[in-house]
């Protein structure tokens, strides 16, 4: 027996990463013997398919599904990710890493970064990244667990993945279908709404099939077939803060190491990503069409490849922003249907995951409690705005003078929420974050310090610590971090030993 008002039919419109992540996560509901899940997609409609880098919470999602990490990496030809490398973002010739995991260790209740700020001023500390295991291991192209003898004071690294997004969708499709999700091939011709309240009643396919449901999940990408075209959610445009509105992408052979980090290289009118997989490199140029032509952007990309291109370049147009509401009536939008932020910090797949997680936590009944819908929308809006601010920080804190795009984003008015963070850090060296904020203090510090946003003062409690003892502790920590990274195997060797994919298909 299930509750009489329980959701009995879920219809997911659109496949790709968003659709099949939703299908896989929701497939657990079919175990009640009553709820059915249908995913409708058309092979004739392409998916964006450029989001191939992730952040550590993806491991939680896969673990929730009971997915074996190594089998998943084999199936998706994936690699490990410890950090994002930012090249030329601060200024030409400057590079820093945003690694996962903590920097250093607090001492007597004083935050490590505050100690580092003082010791760095006095020339008694090395680079900030030298105290982060993921940072050091990434620079050495290494990956693996910390050996027992190196475990103190260094803990295991924190990691995410690079993978082929289309293969991940196929992997999750097999998972979902094994658990009762039914896929229907076809294009949506029309959407039927209940006349009394506007709730979606059914979708009708081009061949006349009618698929009704209690709950509809919109995974139709930028067009937002249900959430926008049917329910008129509205869109909040953030192009004035994030002017990049196009991308050109290509896949190429990898003539370099399979590095355990994503790379972002600043270009004249945007930035170029590099995501190394076992069998290829995914790369693309995110740019502002107001500052460079499409042809010139494509030329820039094609002249900065790791190896021979294996595909023709393809283009993508977008606007940074979000739907004003991601959940309206009995429809929840996930992925690009709910909003878009450029993948500078690899958050695209995470936002799908976060939407699914909130949906499960606030899962409706057929009465659709307005309080649950309101809370879902509130949490969704807060999170995407926090991620927005973090991405804006990268642009705003640049020293690339003399280039129109970079001069604009450095001098523009920024959101008040970001302005307050920057003013507090620059003045008092203090940093505070919301409890549920995606990016940890260590992530903000990596970018702030990496892009030379340095505070005027540090925590006065640091001056109460014995300086020579602090210097010795920092030196010991730096050497322990380096020793732990040195003891790890080469990243490519680790992949070959534990999760090598089958031989790549012919290009």
RATA-V541497 format. One record per helix or strand of 2 or more residues. SS is the DSSP state (alpha for helix, beta for strand). FROM is the first residue (numbers start at 1). LEN is the number of residues. If there is no record, write none. Layout:
# RATA-V541497
((SS | FROM | LEN) (SS | FROM | LEN))
This chain:
# RATA-V541497
((beta | 9 | 5) (alpha | 16 | 17) (beta | 36 | 6) (alpha | 57 | 8) (alpha | 69 | 8) (beta | 79 | 3) (beta | 83 | 5) (beta | 95 | 5) (alpha | 112 | 10) (alpha | 128 | 4) (alpha | 133 | 7) (beta | 142 | 2) (alpha | 148 | 3) (beta | 160 | 3) (alpha | 165 | 14) (beta | 182 | 4) (beta | 188 | 6) (beta | 200 | 6) (beta | 210 | 3) (beta | 215 | 4) (alpha | 221 | 3) (beta | 235 | 3) (beta | 246 | 7) (beta | 261 | 7) (beta | 270 | 7) (beta | 281 | 7) (alpha | 294 | 9) (beta | 314 | 4) (beta | 321 | 3) (beta | 327 | 2) (beta | 331 | 3) (alpha | 335 | 3) (beta | 339 | 2) (alpha | 343 | 3) (alpha | 348 | 14) (alpha | 370 | 27) (alpha | 404 | 8) (alpha | 416 | 13) (alpha | 441 | 10) (alpha | 460 | 5) (alpha | 467 | 20) (beta | 489 | 2) (alpha | 491 | 8))
